[in-house]
Amino acid sequence: MSEQEAGEQVTMAAAEQVDSGGGARRRQSKVGTVIGSPMDKTAVVAVENTVIHRLYRRRYKKTTKFYAHDPNNETRAGDQVLIVSSRPTSKTKRWRVSEILHRTEEV
């Protein structure tokens, strides 16, 4: 077997490993709190991370906002939700609400 054939087999094996048929890839998921729903079928989810400062070695919280697709408008502000990555739904939406983990009490 020549080096070129061996290289092609390695490339094909890597391609099969990346996409193994039915798209059974593991999706990114994050847990966050809904801070609002400004548009129809959209929820803004704030995800909080604890980060260590590079120089001072102190911990601080960093909050990132994600726009998530909520097809049935089920979420309300304050709900804790699980979001998973998906194909782009709009200019800013790259996530969708998978499930509501904890509901807030209505007043």
N, C-alpha and C positions, 0 to 999 in steps of 0.2 A: 504494500500500500504506500503510495507516495505521500509526501507531506501535504500536497494540495487536497487530496482525497480525505486525509485525516482531519484537515482544517474544516472541510465542508461538513463532515460528520459531526464535529464538535459544534459548529454553528447551528446545524439542524437540531441537535440535542438541546441546545440552549433555547432555541425558538419553541420547541415543544414544551420545555419546562416553564417558559413564561406564560404561554397560553395553552393550557391542557384541555383543549376541546371545548366544553360547554361554558367557558368563562367562569370557572370556579375559583376566581381569585379572591383573596381576602381583602375586604374593603376597610379603609380607615374608619374609625369610629371615635366619637368624642362625647363626653357628658357635659352639659352646660345648662344655664338658666335662661329662659325666654325673657327678654327685656322689652319686647314689643312685637306688634304685627302691623307694620305700617301699610302694607298692601294686601290685596286679596291673595290667598294661598301662599303667603310668605311669613316666616317667623324669623326674628333676629335673635340669635342665640349667643350669649356671652360665655366663653370658656375661659376659666381661670387656671393659670399655670404658676407654679412656684419656681423661680429662677434664681440662681446664685450669681451675684455680681463677680465679674472676672477679676477685678482689682481688689475690691474690699471684702470679698468672700461673705457678703451679707445676703440673706435671702430676701426677696421681694416678690410681690404678686404681679403678674402681668396678665391683663385681660385682653382677649381677642374676640372680635365680633364676627360671626358667620351668618350669612343669609341662607336659610334652609327652606326647602319646598314643603309646604304643609297643605296637601290637597283638599282636606275637609275642614280647614280652619278650626281644628280642635284645640290648639294650644292657646293659653292665655298668659299674660305677663306674670312671672313668678314661678311658672311650672318648670320642673327639672326634666329635661328630655335627653334622649340618646339620638345623636345625628350620625349619619353615615355618608361617606362620599358617594357622589354619583356623577353622571355625565352633566355637562353644563345645561341648566334649564333656562337660564337667561344670562344677561350680561354679568350679574354678580352672584347668582345662585349656583353653587357647586355642591351643595349638601342637601339631604332630605331628612325629615324627621322620621325616625324609625319607630320609636315608641315614647310614650310619656311615662317617666319613672315615678314622679311624685307630683300630685296636683296641689295647687294652693287653695286655701279655703276661701269661699266667696263670702263677702260681707253683706 
